[in-house]
Amino acid sequence: MKKISLLLVFVLLLGACGPVSEDSGAISTCRLTMDALSALIGGLELPANFQAKNPVKTGGEFDVMKYFSVLDHLSMQPGYALDYIYHYDGMGGYPLLYVRPASQPPLTTEADLPAGFNRSGYLDYIQTDDTPDGYFQFVVLAMMGNQFYKLFQINNNDSEIVCTKANVRHIVSGLNGDFGNRISLVSWVRAFLLKDISPSVNIGEQSVEVRLVTFTLWGGFYEQAYTINRAIPHTIQDVQKKNLVPYDCGVMF
């Protein structure tokens, strides 16, 4: 009876889950890119100077210009450098990325930021090489560029890009109750029924669509479609998000 019930769940959910659409611009370098990004920022330890009120950036911390060694289809507009200061408020901490003229010294505290600071404004100074990999990497930076030196509540900023079905299996195998809730049988089945996981990019005359699957412990698996302006600045014009497999770890900070 148990086997029959499980089979029925598979059959019923085959249509409920549905395939993720795929197009001709599949990104084959996704896994290499994500592994390299993890190696770059995954093991960073939060400096002591960032664990105090009004943290000061002293210059010995992680250099975000190193992102371009991994996101090698991206570059800064000439004459500018990518940088950050650190925000800490007792409830959590995280970097705030910004762009400065390369000839000017870095800012050191959040108070140095200009009035009306736009947290995503740095993206206006990022240029791609106008290839599918370039636009994919642009979305990687937009999604995950501030996922280092995370402290406390900001840890729920954990969205990761899913590259392959093997990646899905690895994620699901970790949802065993060691951290938060165990994944339900229904969600477990739906995750394993996902198809066409690899990110894809469609380049049009004026805009580009980047489609990918992401996972977060606070929501599960999502399909996300970014519409990006092809000309510089590569403004993100629209983001469509669809929950494919619900999951919530239940952890509250």
ZAMITI-560694 format. One record per atom (N, C-alpha, C): residue number from 1; atom name; z, x, y. Coordinates in steps of 0.2 Angstrom, whole numbers, always signed. Layout:
BEGIN
(site NUM,CA,(Z,X,Y));
...
// end
This chain:
BEGIN
(site 1,N,(+0,+4,-6));
(site 1,CA,(+0,+0,+0));
(site 1,C,(+0,+4,+6));
(site 2,N,(+4,+10,+6));
(site 2,CA,(+4,+14,+12));
(site 2,C,(-2,+17,+13));
(site 3,N,(-6,+19,+8));
(site 3,CA,(-13,+23,+9));
(site 3,C,(-18,+18,+12));
(site 4,N,(-17,+11,+9));
(site 4,CA,(-22,+6,+12));
(site 4,C,(-21,+5,+19));
(site 5,N,(-14,+4,+21));
(site 5,CA,(-12,+3,+28));
(site 5,C,(-15,+9,+33));
(site 6,N,(-14,+15,+30));
(site 6,CA,(-17,+20,+34));
(site 6,C,(-24,+20,+35));
(site 7,N,(-28,+18,+29));
(site 7,CA,(-35,+18,+30));
(site 7,C,(-37,+12,+35));
(site 8,N,(-34,+7,+35));
(site 8,CA,(-35,+1,+39));
(site 8,C,(-34,+4,+47));
(site 9,N,(-29,+8,+48));
(site 9,CA,(-28,+10,+54));
(site 9,C,(-34,+15,+57));
(site 10,N,(-36,+19,+52));
(site 10,CA,(-42,+23,+53));
(site 10,C,(-48,+19,+55));
(site 11,N,(-49,+14,+51));
(site 11,CA,(-55,+10,+52));
(site 11,C,(-55,+6,+59));
(site 12,N,(-49,+3,+60));
(site 12,CA,(-48,-1,+66));
(site 12,C,(-49,+3,+73));
(site 13,N,(-46,+9,+72));
(site 13,CA,(-46,+14,+78));
(site 13,C,(-52,+18,+79));
(site 14,N,(-57,+18,+74));
(site 14,CA,(-63,+21,+75));
(site 14,C,(-67,+18,+81));
(site 15,N,(-67,+12,+81));
(site 15,CA,(-70,+9,+87));
(site 15,C,(-66,+9,+93));
(site 16,N,(-59,+8,+92));
(site 16,CA,(-55,+8,+98));
(site 16,C,(-55,+14,+102));
(site 17,N,(-55,+20,+99));
(site 17,CA,(-55,+26,+102));
(site 17,C,(-62,+28,+105));
(site 18,N,(-67,+27,+101));
(site 18,CA,(-74,+28,+103));
(site 18,C,(-75,+36,+105));
(site 19,N,(-82,+38,+104));
(site 19,CA,(-83,+44,+106));
(site 19,C,(-83,+46,+113));
(site 20,N,(-82,+52,+115));
(site 20,CA,(-83,+55,+121));
(site 20,C,(-90,+56,+122));
(site 21,N,(-93,+54,+127));
(site 21,CA,(-101,+55,+128));
(site 21,C,(-102,+63,+129));
(site 22,N,(-108,+65,+127));
(site 22,CA,(-110,+72,+127));
(site 22,C,(-117,+72,+131));
(site 23,N,(-118,+78,+135));
(site 23,CA,(-124,+78,+137));
(site 23,C,(-127,+86,+136));
(site 24,N,(-132,+87,+139));
(site 24,CA,(-136,+93,+137));
(site 24,C,(-132,+100,+140));
(site 25,N,(-128,+99,+145));
(site 25,CA,(-125,+105,+148));
(site 25,C,(-118,+107,+145));
(site 26,N,(-118,+107,+139));
(site 26,CA,(-111,+109,+136));
(site 26,C,(-109,+116,+137));
(site 27,N,(-103,+117,+138));
(site 27,CA,(-100,+123,+140));
(site 27,C,(-97,+127,+134));
(site 28,N,(-101,+132,+132));
(site 28,CA,(-99,+135,+126));
(site 28,C,(-94,+140,+127));
(site 29,N,(-92,+142,+133));
(site 29,CA,(-87,+147,+135));
(site 29,C,(-80,+145,+136));
(site 30,N,(-79,+138,+135));
(site 30,CA,(-73,+135,+137));
(site 30,C,(-67,+138,+134));
(site 31,N,(-67,+139,+127));
(site 31,CA,(-61,+142,+124));
(site 31,C,(-60,+149,+126));
(site 32,N,(-65,+153,+127));
(site 32,CA,(-64,+160,+130));
(site 32,C,(-61,+160,+137));
(site 33,N,(-64,+156,+141));
(site 33,CA,(-61,+155,+148));
(site 33,C,(-54,+153,+148));
(site 34,N,(-52,+148,+144));
(site 34,CA,(-45,+146,+144));
(site 34,C,(-40,+151,+141));
(site 35,N,(-43,+154,+135));
(site 35,CA,(-38,+160,+132));
(site 35,C,(-37,+165,+137));
(site 36,N,(-42,+167,+141));
(site 36,CA,(-42,+173,+146));
(site 36,C,(-37,+171,+152));
(site 37,N,(-38,+164,+154));
(site 37,CA,(-33,+162,+159));
(site 37,C,(-26,+162,+157));
(site 38,N,(-25,+160,+151));
(site 38,CA,(-18,+160,+148));
(site 38,C,(-15,+167,+147));
(site 39,N,(-19,+171,+145));
(site 39,CA,(-17,+178,+145));
(site 39,C,(-15,+181,+152));
(site 40,N,(-19,+179,+157));
(site 40,CA,(-18,+181,+164));
(site 40,C,(-11,+178,+167));
(site 41,N,(-10,+172,+166));
(site 41,CA,(-4,+169,+170));
(site 41,C,(+1,+166,+165));
(site 42,N,(+0,+166,+158));
(site 42,CA,(+4,+162,+154));
(site 42,C,(+11,+166,+153));
(site 43,N,(+11,+172,+154));
(site 43,CA,(+18,+176,+153));
(site 43,C,(+21,+178,+159));
(site 44,N,(+19,+176,+165));
(site 44,CA,(+22,+178,+171));
(site 44,C,(+29,+176,+172));
(site 45,N,(+34,+180,+174));
(site 45,CA,(+41,+178,+175));
(site 45,C,(+42,+177,+182));
(site 46,N,(+45,+172,+184));
(site 46,CA,(+47,+170,+191));
(site 46,C,(+51,+175,+194));
(site 47,N,(+48,+178,+200));
(site 47,CA,(+52,+184,+203));
(site 47,C,(+58,+181,+206));
(site 48,N,(+63,+185,+207));
(site 48,CA,(+70,+183,+209));
(site 48,C,(+69,+181,+217));
(site 49,N,(+65,+184,+221));
(site 49,CA,(+64,+182,+228));
(site 49,C,(+61,+175,+228));
(site 50,N,(+58,+172,+223));
(site 50,CA,(+56,+165,+223));
(site 50,C,(+61,+160,+221));
(site 51,N,(+67,+162,+219));
(site 51,CA,(+72,+157,+217));
(site 51,C,(+78,+156,+222));
(site 52,N,(+76,+156,+228));
(site 52,CA,(+81,+155,+233));
(site 52,C,(+78,+151,+238));
(site 53,N,(+82,+148,+243));
(site 53,CA,(+80,+144,+248));
(site 53,C,(+75,+148,+253));
(site 54,N,(+70,+145,+255));
(site 54,CA,(+65,+148,+259));
(site 54,C,(+63,+155,+256));
(site 55,N,(+60,+154,+251));
(site 55,CA,(+57,+160,+247));
(site 55,C,(+52,+164,+251));
(site 56,N,(+53,+171,+251));
(site 56,CA,(+48,+175,+254));
(site 56,C,(+44,+179,+250));
(site 57,N,(+38,+179,+251));
(site 57,CA,(+33,+183,+247));
(site 57,C,(+33,+190,+249));
(site 58,N,(+34,+195,+245));
(site 58,CA,(+35,+202,+247));
(site 58,C,(+29,+206,+246));
(site 59,N,(+25,+204,+241));
(site 59,CA,(+19,+208,+240));
(site 59,C,(+18,+211,+233));
(site 60,N,(+24,+210,+229));
(site 60,CA,(+23,+213,+223));
(site 60,C,(+22,+208,+217));
(site 61,N,(+21,+202,+219));
(site 61,CA,(+20,+196,+215));
(site 61,C,(+13,+196,+212));
(site 62,N,(+11,+191,+208));
(site 62,CA,(+5,+190,+205));
(site 62,C,(+0,+189,+210));
(site 63,N,(-6,+192,+209));
(site 63,CA,(-12,+192,+214));
(site 63,C,(-17,+187,+212));
(site 64,N,(-18,+182,+215));
(site 64,CA,(-22,+176,+213));
(site 64,C,(-29,+178,+214));
(site 65,N,(-31,+184,+217));
(site 65,CA,(-38,+186,+217));
(site 65,C,(-40,+188,+210));
(site 66,N,(-35,+190,+206));
(site 66,CA,(-37,+191,+199));
(site 66,C,(-40,+186,+195));
(site 67,N,(-39,+180,+198));
(site 67,CA,(-43,+174,+195));
(site 67,C,(-50,+175,+194));
(site 68,N,(-53,+179,+198));
(site 68,CA,(-60,+180,+198));
(site 68,C,(-62,+185,+193));
(site 69,N,(-58,+188,+190));
(site 69,CA,(-59,+192,+184));
(site 69,C,(-60,+188,+178));
(site 70,N,(-57,+182,+178));
(site 70,CA,(-58,+177,+172));
(site 70,C,(-63,+172,+174));
(site 71,N,(-63,+169,+180));
(site 71,CA,(-68,+164,+182));
(site 71,C,(-73,+168,+186));
(site 72,N,(-77,+171,+182));
(site 72,CA,(-82,+176,+184));
(site 72,C,(-89,+173,+187));
(site 73,N,(-89,+166,+187));
(site 73,CA,(-95,+163,+190));
(site 73,C,(-93,+160,+197));
(site 74,N,(-87,+162,+199));
(site 74,CA,(-84,+160,+206));
(site 74,C,(-83,+166,+210));
(site 75,N,(-83,+165,+216));
(site 75,CA,(-82,+170,+221));
(site 75,C,(-79,+167,+228));
(site 76,N,(-76,+171,+232));
(site 76,CA,(-74,+169,+238));
(site 76,C,(-80,+170,+243));
(site 77,N,(-80,+165,+248));
(site 77,CA,(-85,+166,+253));
(site 77,C,(-84,+173,+257));
(site 78,N,(-89,+177,+259));
(site 78,CA,(-88,+183,+261));
(site 78,C,(-83,+183,+267));
(site 79,N,(-79,+188,+267));
(site 79,CA,(-74,+189,+273));
(site 79,C,(-67,+186,+272));
(site 80,N,(-66,+182,+266));
(site 80,CA,(-60,+178,+265));
(site 80,C,(-57,+180,+258));
(site 81,N,(-50,+179,+258));
(site 81,CA,(-46,+181,+252));
(site 81,C,(-42,+175,+250));
(site 82,N,(-42,+174,+244));
(site 82,CA,(-37,+169,+241));
(site 82,C,(-30,+171,+240));
(site 83,N,(-25,+167,+243));
(site 83,CA,(-18,+169,+243));
(site 83,C,(-14,+163,+242));
(site 84,N,(-7,+164,+242));
(site 84,CA,(-2,+159,+241));
(site 84,C,(+4,+161,+244));
(site 85,N,(+8,+156,+246));
(site 85,CA,(+15,+157,+247));
(site 85,C,(+19,+152,+242));
(site 86,N,(+26,+153,+242));
(site 86,CA,(+29,+149,+237));
(site 86,C,(+34,+144,+240));
(site 87,N,(+33,+138,+237));
(site 87,CA,(+38,+132,+239));
(site 87,C,(+43,+132,+234));
(site 88,N,(+49,+131,+237));
(site 88,CA,(+55,+130,+233));
(site 88,C,(+60,+125,+236));
(site 89,N,(+62,+120,+233));
(site 89,CA,(+66,+115,+237));
(site 89,C,(+73,+113,+233));
(site 90,N,(+75,+117,+228));
(site 90,CA,(+81,+116,+224));
(site 90,C,(+79,+111,+218));
(site 91,N,(+74,+107,+218));
(site 91,CA,(+72,+103,+213));
(site 91,C,(+66,+106,+209));
(site 92,N,(+63,+110,+212));
(site 92,CA,(+57,+113,+208));
(site 92,C,(+54,+118,+213));
(site 93,N,(+49,+122,+210));
(site 93,CA,(+46,+127,+214));
(site 93,C,(+39,+128,+211));
(site 94,N,(+34,+130,+216));
(site 94,CA,(+27,+131,+214));
(site 94,C,(+23,+134,+219));
(site 95,N,(+18,+138,+218));
(site 95,CA,(+14,+141,+223));
(site 95,C,(+9,+136,+227));
(site 96,N,(+8,+138,+233));
(site 96,CA,(+4,+134,+237));
(site 96,C,(-2,+139,+239));
(site 97,N,(-8,+137,+236));
(site 97,CA,(-14,+142,+238));
(site 97,C,(-17,+140,+244));
(site 98,N,(-19,+146,+247));
(site 98,CA,(-23,+145,+254));
(site 98,C,(-28,+151,+254));
(site 99,N,(-32,+150,+260));
(site 99,CA,(-37,+155,+261));
(site 99,C,(-35,+159,+268));
(site 100,N,(-36,+165,+268));
(site 100,CA,(-35,+169,+274));
(site 100,C,(-41,+174,+275));
(site 101,N,(-42,+176,+281));
(site 101,CA,(-47,+181,+283));
(site 101,C,(-45,+187,+279));
(site 102,N,(-49,+190,+275));
(site 102,CA,(-47,+196,+272));
(site 102,C,(-45,+202,+276));
(site 103,N,(-46,+202,+282));
(site 103,CA,(-44,+207,+287));
(site 103,C,(-37,+206,+289));
(site 104,N,(-34,+200,+288));
(site 104,CA,(-28,+198,+291));
(site 104,C,(-22,+199,+285));
(site 105,N,(-16,+200,+287));
(site 105,CA,(-11,+201,+282));
(site 105,C,(-9,+194,+279));
(site 106,N,(-6,+194,+273));
(site 106,CA,(-4,+188,+270));
(site 106,C,(+2,+185,+273));
(site 107,N,(+2,+178,+273));
(site 107,CA,(+8,+175,+275));
(site 107,C,(+14,+176,+270));
(site 108,N,(+20,+175,+272));
(site 108,CA,(+25,+177,+268));
(site 108,C,(+30,+171,+266));
(site 109,N,(+30,+166,+271));
(site 109,CA,(+34,+160,+269));
(site 109,C,(+30,+154,+270));
(site 110,N,(+33,+148,+268));
(site 110,CA,(+30,+141,+269));
(site 110,C,(+29,+140,+276));
(site 111,N,(+34,+142,+280));
(site 111,CA,(+34,+140,+287));
(site 111,C,(+28,+144,+291));
(site 112,N,(+25,+148,+288));
(site 112,CA,(+19,+152,+291));
(site 112,C,(+13,+148,+291));
(site 113,N,(+13,+143,+286));
(site 113,CA,(+7,+139,+285));
(site 113,C,(+6,+134,+292));
(site 114,N,(-1,+133,+293));
(site 114,CA,(-3,+130,+299));
(site 114,C,(-1,+122,+298));
(site 115,N,(+0,+119,+304));
(site 115,CA,(+2,+112,+304));
(site 115,C,(-4,+108,+301));
(site 116,N,(-3,+103,+297));
(site 116,CA,(-8,+99,+293));
(site 116,C,(-11,+103,+288));
(site 117,N,(-7,+107,+285));
(site 117,CA,(-10,+111,+279));
(site 117,C,(-12,+107,+273));
(site 118,N,(-18,+108,+271));
(site 118,CA,(-21,+104,+266));
(site 118,C,(-21,+108,+259));
(site 119,N,(-17,+106,+254));
(site 119,CA,(-16,+109,+248));
(site 119,C,(-22,+111,+244));
(site 120,N,(-27,+107,+245));
(site 120,CA,(-34,+109,+241));
(site 120,C,(-39,+112,+246));
(site 121,N,(-37,+113,+252));
(site 121,CA,(-42,+116,+257));
(site 121,C,(-45,+123,+255));
(site 122,N,(-41,+126,+251));
(site 122,CA,(-44,+133,+248));
(site 122,C,(-51,+132,+245));
(site 123,N,(-52,+126,+241));
(site 123,CA,(-58,+125,+238));
(site 123,C,(-64,+125,+242));
(site 124,N,(-63,+124,+248));
(site 124,CA,(-69,+124,+253));
(site 124,C,(-72,+131,+254));
(site 125,N,(-68,+136,+252));
(site 125,CA,(-70,+143,+253));
(site 125,C,(-72,+146,+246));
(site 126,N,(-72,+142,+241));
(site 126,CA,(-74,+145,+234));
(site 126,C,(-82,+143,+233));
(site 127,N,(-86,+148,+231));
(site 127,CA,(-93,+147,+229));
(site 127,C,(-94,+148,+222));
(site 128,N,(-99,+145,+219));
(site 128,CA,(-101,+146,+212));
(site 128,C,(-108,+149,+212));
(site 129,N,(-110,+151,+207));
(site 129,CA,(-116,+154,+206));
(site 129,C,(-122,+149,+204));
(site 130,N,(-120,+143,+205));
(site 130,CA,(-124,+137,+204));
(site 130,C,(-127,+136,+197));
(site 131,N,(-122,+138,+192));
(site 131,CA,(-124,+137,+185));
(site 131,C,(-119,+132,+182));
(site 132,N,(-120,+129,+176));
(site 132,CA,(-115,+125,+173));
(site 132,C,(-108,+128,+172));
(site 133,N,(-108,+135,+170));
(site 133,CA,(-102,+138,+169));
(site 133,C,(-98,+139,+176));
(site 134,N,(-102,+140,+181));
(site 134,CA,(-99,+140,+188));
(site 134,C,(-95,+134,+190));
(site 135,N,(-99,+128,+189));
(site 135,CA,(-95,+122,+191));
(site 135,C,(-90,+120,+186));
(site 136,N,(-90,+122,+180));
(site 136,CA,(-85,+121,+175));
(site 136,C,(-79,+125,+178));
(site 137,N,(-80,+131,+180));
(site 137,CA,(-74,+136,+182));
(site 137,C,(-71,+133,+188));
(site 138,N,(-76,+130,+193));
(site 138,CA,(-73,+127,+199));
(site 138,C,(-68,+122,+197));
(site 139,N,(-69,+118,+192));
(site 139,CA,(-64,+113,+191));
(site 139,C,(-58,+116,+187));
(site 140,N,(-59,+121,+183));
(site 140,CA,(-53,+124,+180));
(site 140,C,(-49,+127,+186));
(site 141,N,(-51,+130,+191));
(site 141,CA,(-47,+132,+197));
(site 141,C,(-44,+127,+200));
(site 142,N,(-48,+121,+202));
(site 142,CA,(-45,+116,+205));
(site 142,C,(-39,+112,+201));
(site 143,N,(-40,+112,+195));
(site 143,CA,(-35,+109,+190));
(site 143,C,(-29,+113,+189));
(site 144,N,(-30,+120,+188));
(site 144,CA,(-25,+124,+185));
(site 144,C,(-23,+130,+189));
(site 145,N,(-26,+130,+195));
(site 145,CA,(-25,+136,+200));
(site 145,C,(-18,+137,+202));
(site 146,N,(-14,+132,+202));
(site 146,CA,(-7,+133,+204));
(site 146,C,(-2,+132,+198));
(site 147,N,(-5,+133,+192));
(site 147,CA,(+0,+133,+186));
(site 147,C,(+3,+140,+184));
(site 148,N,(+6,+143,+189));
(site 148,CA,(+10,+149,+187));
(site 148,C,(+16,+149,+191));
(site 149,N,(+21,+153,+189));
(site 149,CA,(+28,+153,+193));
(site 149,C,(+30,+146,+193));
(site 150,N,(+29,+141,+189));
(site 150,CA,(+32,+134,+189));
(site 150,C,(+39,+134,+188));
(site 151,N,(+43,+130,+191));
(site 151,CA,(+50,+130,+190));
(site 151,C,(+52,+122,+190));
(site 152,N,(+56,+120,+185));
(site 152,CA,(+59,+114,+185));
(site 152,C,(+54,+108,+185));
(site 153,N,(+55,+104,+190));
(site 153,CA,(+51,+97,+190));
(site 153,C,(+43,+99,+189));
(site 154,N,(+41,+104,+192));
(site 154,CA,(+34,+105,+193));
(site 154,C,(+31,+107,+186));
(site 155,N,(+35,+108,+181));
(site 155,CA,(+33,+109,+174));
(site 155,C,(+29,+103,+171));
(site 156,N,(+29,+97,+174));
(site 156,CA,(+25,+92,+172));
(site 156,C,(+18,+92,+175));
(site 157,N,(+17,+98,+179));
(site 157,CA,(+10,+99,+181));
(site 157,C,(+7,+104,+175));
(site 158,N,(+6,+101,+169));
(site 158,CA,(+4,+105,+163));
(site 158,C,(-3,+103,+160));
(site 159,N,(-7,+100,+164));
(site 159,CA,(-13,+98,+161));
(site 159,C,(-17,+104,+159));
(site 160,N,(-20,+103,+153));
(site 160,CA,(-24,+109,+150));
(site 160,C,(-31,+106,+148));
(site 161,N,(-36,+110,+148));
(site 161,CA,(-43,+108,+146));
(site 161,C,(-43,+109,+139));
(site 162,N,(-46,+104,+136));
(site 162,CA,(-47,+104,+128));
(site 162,C,(-54,+106,+127));
(site 163,N,(-55,+111,+123));
(site 163,CA,(-62,+114,+122));
(site 163,C,(-65,+112,+115));
(site 164,N,(-61,+111,+110));
(site 164,CA,(-64,+110,+103));
(site 164,C,(-59,+105,+99));
(site 165,N,(-62,+103,+94));
(site 165,CA,(-58,+99,+89));
(site 165,C,(-52,+103,+86));
(site 166,N,(-53,+109,+85));
(site 166,CA,(-48,+113,+83));
(site 166,C,(-42,+114,+88));
(site 167,N,(-44,+114,+94));
(site 167,CA,(-39,+113,+100));
(site 167,C,(-35,+107,+99));
(site 168,N,(-38,+101,+98));
(site 168,CA,(-35,+95,+97));
(site 168,C,(-30,+95,+92));
(site 169,N,(-32,+98,+86));
(site 169,CA,(-27,+98,+80));
(site 169,C,(-21,+103,+82));
(site 170,N,(-22,+108,+85));
(site 170,CA,(-17,+113,+87));
(site 170,C,(-12,+109,+92));
(site 171,N,(-15,+105,+97));
(site 171,CA,(-10,+102,+101));
(site 171,C,(-6,+96,+97));
(site 172,N,(-10,+92,+93));
(site 172,CA,(-6,+87,+90));
(site 172,C,(-1,+90,+85));
(site 173,N,(-2,+95,+82));
(site 173,CA,(+3,+98,+77));
(site 173,C,(+9,+100,+80));
(site 174,N,(+9,+101,+87));
(site 174,CA,(+15,+103,+91));
(site 174,C,(+19,+97,+93));
(site 175,N,(+16,+91,+92));
(site 175,CA,(+20,+85,+95));
(site 175,C,(+24,+82,+89));
(site 176,N,(+28,+87,+87));
(site 176,CA,(+32,+85,+81));
(site 176,C,(+39,+83,+82));
(site 177,N,(+41,+82,+89));
(site 177,CA,(+48,+81,+90));
(site 177,C,(+52,+87,+92));
(site 178,N,(+50,+93,+92));
(site 178,CA,(+53,+98,+94));
(site 178,C,(+55,+98,+102));
(site 179,N,(+50,+96,+106));
(site 179,CA,(+51,+94,+113));
(site 179,C,(+49,+87,+114));
(site 180,N,(+54,+83,+116));
(site 180,CA,(+52,+76,+117));
(site 180,C,(+50,+72,+111));
(site 181,N,(+47,+67,+112));
(site 181,CA,(+45,+62,+107));
(site 181,C,(+40,+65,+102));
(site 182,N,(+40,+62,+96));
(site 182,CA,(+35,+63,+91));
(site 182,C,(+29,+59,+92));
(site 183,N,(+23,+61,+91));
(site 183,CA,(+17,+57,+92));
(site 183,C,(+17,+52,+87));
(site 184,N,(+15,+46,+90));
(site 184,CA,(+15,+40,+85));
(site 184,C,(+9,+41,+80));
(site 185,N,(+9,+37,+75));
(site 185,CA,(+4,+37,+70));
(site 185,C,(-3,+35,+73));
(site 186,N,(-2,+30,+77));
(site 186,CA,(-8,+27,+80));
(site 186,C,(-12,+32,+85));
(site 187,N,(-8,+36,+89));
(site 187,CA,(-10,+41,+93));
(site 187,C,(-13,+47,+89));
(site 188,N,(-9,+48,+84));
(site 188,CA,(-11,+54,+80));
(site 188,C,(-18,+53,+77));
(site 189,N,(-19,+47,+74));
(site 189,CA,(-26,+45,+72));
(site 189,C,(-31,+45,+77));
(site 190,N,(-30,+42,+83));
(site 190,CA,(-35,+42,+88));
(site 190,C,(-37,+49,+90));
(site 191,N,(-32,+53,+91));
(site 191,CA,(-33,+60,+93));
(site 191,C,(-38,+64,+88));
(site 192,N,(-37,+63,+81));
(site 192,CA,(-41,+66,+76));
(site 192,C,(-48,+63,+76));
(site 193,N,(-49,+57,+79));
(site 193,CA,(-55,+53,+79));
(site 193,C,(-60,+55,+85));
(site 194,N,(-57,+59,+90));
(site 194,CA,(-60,+61,+96));
(site 194,C,(-67,+65,+94));
(site 195,N,(-72,+64,+97));
(site 195,CA,(-78,+67,+96));
(site 195,C,(-81,+71,+103));
(site 196,N,(-85,+75,+102));
(site 196,CA,(-89,+78,+108));
(site 196,C,(-83,+81,+113));
(site 197,N,(-79,+85,+111));
(site 197,CA,(-74,+87,+115));
(site 197,C,(-76,+92,+120));
(site 198,N,(-81,+96,+119));
(site 198,CA,(-83,+102,+123));
(site 198,C,(-84,+99,+130));
(site 199,N,(-82,+103,+136));
(site 199,CA,(-84,+101,+142));
(site 199,C,(-92,+101,+143));
(site 200,N,(-94,+97,+148));
(site 200,CA,(-101,+97,+149));
(site 200,C,(-103,+96,+157));
(site 201,N,(-108,+99,+159));
(site 201,CA,(-110,+99,+166));
(site 201,C,(-117,+96,+167));
(site 202,N,(-118,+92,+171));
(site 202,CA,(-125,+89,+173));
(site 202,C,(-126,+91,+181));
(site 203,N,(-131,+95,+182));
(site 203,CA,(-132,+97,+189));
(site 203,C,(-138,+93,+192));
(site 204,N,(-137,+89,+197));
(site 204,CA,(-142,+85,+200));
(site 204,C,(-144,+89,+207));
(site 205,N,(-148,+86,+210));
(site 205,CA,(-151,+89,+216));
(site 205,C,(-146,+90,+222));
(site 206,N,(-141,+85,+222));
(site 206,CA,(-136,+85,+228));
(site 206,C,(-129,+86,+225));
(site 207,N,(-128,+83,+219));
(site 207,CA,(-121,+83,+216));
(site 207,C,(-121,+86,+209));
(site 208,N,(-115,+87,+207));
(site 208,CA,(-114,+90,+200));
(site 208,C,(-109,+86,+197));
(site 209,N,(-110,+84,+190));
(site 209,CA,(-104,+80,+187));
(site 209,C,(-102,+85,+181));
(site 210,N,(-95,+86,+181));
(site 210,CA,(-92,+90,+176));
(site 210,C,(-87,+85,+172));
(site 211,N,(-89,+85,+166));
(site 211,CA,(-85,+80,+161));
(site 211,C,(-81,+85,+157));
(site 212,N,(-75,+83,+156));
(site 212,CA,(-70,+87,+151));
(site 212,C,(-65,+82,+149));
(site 213,N,(-62,+85,+143));
(site 213,CA,(-56,+81,+140));
(site 213,C,(-50,+86,+142));
(site 214,N,(-44,+83,+144));
(site 214,CA,(-38,+86,+146));
(site 214,C,(-32,+83,+142));
(site 215,N,(-27,+87,+142));
(site 215,CA,(-21,+85,+138));
(site 215,C,(-15,+86,+143));
(site 216,N,(-10,+82,+143));
(site 216,CA,(-4,+83,+146));
(site 216,C,(+2,+80,+142));
(site 217,N,(+7,+83,+142));
(site 217,CA,(+13,+80,+138));
(site 217,C,(+15,+73,+142));
(site 218,N,(+14,+72,+148));
(site 218,CA,(+16,+66,+151));
(site 218,C,(+10,+62,+152));
(site 219,N,(+7,+60,+147));
(site 219,CA,(+1,+55,+147));
(site 219,C,(-4,+55,+141));
(site 220,N,(-5,+61,+138));
(site 220,CA,(-9,+62,+132));
(site 220,C,(-16,+65,+134));
(site 221,N,(-21,+63,+130));
(site 221,CA,(-28,+65,+131));
(site 221,C,(-31,+61,+136));
(site 222,N,(-35,+64,+140));
(site 222,CA,(-39,+60,+145));
(site 222,C,(-46,+63,+145));
(site 223,N,(-51,+58,+147));
(site 223,CA,(-57,+61,+149));
(site 223,C,(-58,+60,+156));
(site 224,N,(-60,+66,+159));
(site 224,CA,(-61,+66,+167));
(site 224,C,(-68,+68,+168));
(site 225,N,(-70,+65,+174));
(site 225,CA,(-77,+66,+176));
(site 225,C,(-76,+68,+183));
(site 226,N,(-78,+74,+185));
(site 226,CA,(-78,+76,+192));
(site 226,C,(-85,+76,+195));
(site 227,N,(-86,+73,+201));
(site 227,CA,(-92,+73,+205));
(site 227,C,(-91,+78,+210));
(site 228,N,(-95,+83,+211));
(site 228,CA,(-94,+89,+215));
(site 228,C,(-100,+90,+220));
(site 229,N,(-100,+91,+226));
(site 229,CA,(-105,+92,+230));
(site 229,C,(-108,+99,+228));
(site 230,N,(-115,+99,+227));
(site 230,CA,(-118,+105,+225));
(site 230,C,(-119,+110,+230));
(site 231,N,(-119,+108,+237));
(site 231,CA,(-120,+113,+242));
(site 231,C,(-113,+115,+244));
(site 232,N,(-112,+121,+247));
(site 232,CA,(-106,+123,+249));
(site 232,C,(-104,+120,+256));
(site 233,N,(-98,+117,+257));
(site 233,CA,(-92,+118,+252));
(site 233,C,(-93,+113,+246));
(site 234,N,(-90,+115,+240));
(site 234,CA,(-91,+111,+234));
(site 234,C,(-86,+106,+234));
(site 235,N,(-86,+101,+239));
(site 235,CA,(-81,+96,+239));
(site 235,C,(-81,+92,+233));
(site 236,N,(-75,+90,+231));
(site 236,CA,(-74,+85,+225));
(site 236,C,(-75,+78,+228));
(site 237,N,(-80,+75,+226));
(site 237,CA,(-82,+69,+229));
(site 237,C,(-78,+63,+226));
(site 238,N,(-77,+64,+219));
(site 238,CA,(-74,+58,+215));
(site 238,C,(-71,+61,+209));
(site 239,N,(-66,+58,+206));
(site 239,CA,(-63,+60,+200));
(site 239,C,(-62,+53,+196));
(site 240,N,(-65,+52,+190));
(site 240,CA,(-64,+47,+186));
(site 240,C,(-60,+49,+180));
(site 241,N,(-55,+45,+178));
(site 241,CA,(-50,+47,+173));
(site 241,C,(-49,+41,+168));
(site 242,N,(-50,+43,+162));
(site 242,CA,(-49,+38,+157));
(site 242,C,(-44,+40,+151));
(site 243,N,(-39,+37,+150));
(site 243,CA,(-34,+39,+145));
(site 243,C,(-37,+37,+138));
(site 244,N,(-38,+42,+134));
(site 244,CA,(-41,+42,+127));
(site 244,C,(-36,+41,+122));
(site 245,N,(-31,+45,+122));
(site 245,CA,(-25,+44,+117));
(site 245,C,(-19,+45,+121));
(site 246,N,(-15,+39,+121));
(site 246,CA,(-9,+39,+125));
(site 246,C,(-3,+43,+121));
(site 247,N,(+0,+47,+125));
(site 247,CA,(+6,+50,+123));
(site 247,C,(+11,+52,+129));
(site 248,N,(+17,+51,+128));
(site 248,CA,(+22,+54,+133));
(site 248,C,(+28,+57,+129));
(site 249,N,(+29,+63,+132));
(site 249,CA,(+35,+66,+128));
(site 249,C,(+42,+63,+130));
(site 250,N,(+42,+59,+135));
(site 250,CA,(+48,+56,+137));
(site 250,C,(+53,+60,+140));
(site 251,N,(+52,+66,+142));
(site 251,CA,(+56,+71,+145));
(site 251,C,(+56,+69,+152));
(site 252,N,(+62,+69,+155));
(site 252,CA,(+63,+67,+163));
(site 252,C,(+67,+73,+166));
(site 253,N,(+64,+76,+171));
(site 253,CA,(+67,+82,+174));
(site 253,C,(+72,+79,+180));
// end
